[in-house]
Amino acid sequence: MGRGKLVTIHTDPRIQRLLWRPITIVGFDDGGAINDVELIKKATILCDSCGQQVAVTEKDLNKGLLMGYALCDEGIIEVVCEDCRRRYSAVLRVYEDLEQAFGGELALGGGVRCGCRSR
């Protein structure tokens, strides 16, 4: 992990909304036309490094789930748990929300990248 900024998931509603967006799967026929579109809802958000379920809300933290962080630049690059944050990116400062991390210069919107794994 390098140039991104870590933002705690449970303190930023915008990141929470982005992470809970359904996964869109598009099917194409032999001619290249779209013939099927499926939306798959996410049941949990997982750490991209180790696969552990991470906390998305304060309630999840109270249940004992590991703190979750979103590594962001112009979009969400990946999600990491507390253990993996300490192991792989302890030198990165942790921010409470996107506004604090980027000072209004980041516009995560409809074209956000999200490589985060879900189950």
C-alpha positions as CSV (number, residue, x, y, z in Angstrom):
1,M,0.0,0.0,0.0
2,G,1.5,3.3,-1.0
3,R,0.0,6.6,-1.9
4,G,-3.6,6.3,-0.8
5,K,-5.1,7.5,2.5
6,L,-6.8,5.3,5.1
7,V,-10.2,6.3,6.2
8,T,-12.1,4.4,9.0
9,I,-15.3,2.9,7.5
10,H,-17.5,3.2,10.5
11,T,-17.1,7.0,10.8
12,D,-17.8,7.9,7.2
13,P,-21.3,7.3,5.9
14,R,-20.2,8.1,2.3
15,I,-17.7,5.2,2.3
16,Q,-20.4,2.9,3.9
17,R,-22.8,3.7,1.1
18,L,-20.2,3.0,-1.6
19,L,-19.2,-0.3,0.0
20,W,-22.8,-1.5,0.2
21,R,-23.5,-0.8,-3.4
22,P,-24.6,-4.0,-5.1
23,I,-22.2,-5.7,-7.5
24,T,-23.4,-5.5,-11.1
25,I,-22.7,-8.4,-13.4
26,V,-23.4,-7.9,-17.1
27,G,-23.8,-10.8,-19.6
28,F,-23.2,-10.4,-23.3
29,D,-24.3,-12.5,-26.3
30,D,-22.0,-13.6,-29.1
31,G,-22.6,-10.3,-31.0
32,G,-21.6,-8.2,-28.0
33,A,-25.0,-7.0,-27.1
34,I,-26.0,-7.0,-23.4
35,N,-28.3,-10.0,-22.7
36,D,-28.4,-10.1,-18.9
37,V,-27.8,-7.8,-16.0
38,E,-27.7,-9.0,-12.4
39,L,-27.4,-7.0,-9.2
40,I,-25.9,-9.0,-6.3
41,K,-26.3,-7.6,-2.8
42,K,-23.4,-7.8,-0.4
43,A,-23.9,-9.6,2.9
44,T,-20.6,-8.6,4.5
45,I,-17.5,-6.5,3.7
46,L,-14.2,-8.4,3.9
47,C,-10.6,-7.4,4.3
48,D,-8.9,-7.6,0.9
49,S,-5.7,-8.9,2.4
50,C,-6.8,-11.6,4.8
51,G,-10.6,-12.2,4.1
52,Q,-11.8,-11.3,7.6
53,Q,-15.1,-9.6,8.0
54,V,-14.7,-5.9,9.0
55,A,-16.8,-3.5,10.9
56,V,-18.8,-1.1,8.8
57,T,-20.8,0.5,11.6
58,E,-20.3,1.3,15.3
59,K,-22.7,-1.5,16.0
60,D,-20.4,-3.9,14.2
61,L,-17.5,-2.8,16.3
62,N,-19.5,-3.4,19.4
63,K,-20.2,-7.0,18.2
64,G,-16.4,-7.6,18.1
65,L,-15.7,-7.3,14.4
66,L,-12.3,-5.9,13.4
67,M,-12.1,-2.2,12.6
68,G,-12.3,-1.7,8.8
69,Y,-10.4,0.9,6.8
70,A,-10.9,2.0,3.2
71,L,-7.7,2.8,1.3
72,C,-8.7,5.7,-1.0
73,D,-7.3,7.9,-3.7
74,E,-9.7,8.9,-6.5
75,G,-11.8,5.9,-5.4
76,I,-11.8,3.1,-2.9
77,I,-8.7,1.0,-3.7
78,E,-9.2,-1.7,-1.1
79,V,-10.6,-2.5,2.3
80,V,-8.3,-3.7,5.2
81,C,-8.9,-4.8,8.7
82,E,-7.0,-3.5,11.8
83,D,-4.6,-6.4,11.8
84,C,-3.6,-6.0,8.1
85,R,-3.4,-2.2,8.5
86,R,-0.9,-2.7,11.3
87,R,1.0,-5.3,9.3
88,Y,1.1,-3.6,5.9
89,S,0.4,0.1,6.2
90,A,1.2,1.2,9.8
91,V,3.0,4.3,8.4
92,L,-0.2,5.7,6.8
93,R,-2.1,8.2,8.8
94,V,-5.7,7.2,9.6
95,Y,-8.5,9.7,8.9
96,E,-12.1,9.8,10.2
97,D,-13.7,10.7,6.9
98,L,-13.0,11.6,3.3
99,E,-13.3,15.3,3.9
100,Q,-10.6,15.2,6.5
101,A,-8.4,13.0,4.3
102,F,-8.7,15.0,1.1
103,G,-10.0,18.4,2.2
104,G,-12.8,18.4,-0.4
105,E,-10.6,17.6,-3.4
106,L,-11.9,14.1,-3.8
107,A,-15.3,13.6,-5.5
108,L,-16.2,9.9,-5.0
109,G,-19.2,9.5,-7.1
110,G,-20.9,7.3,-9.7
111,G,-17.6,6.2,-11.3
112,V,-15.9,5.1,-8.1
113,R,-13.6,2.1,-8.3
114,C,-14.1,-0.5,-5.7
115,G,-12.0,-3.6,-5.8
116,C,-13.2,-4.7,-2.3
117,R,-14.2,-8.3,-1.8
118,S,-17.6,-9.1,-0.4
119,R,-19.5,-12.2,0.5
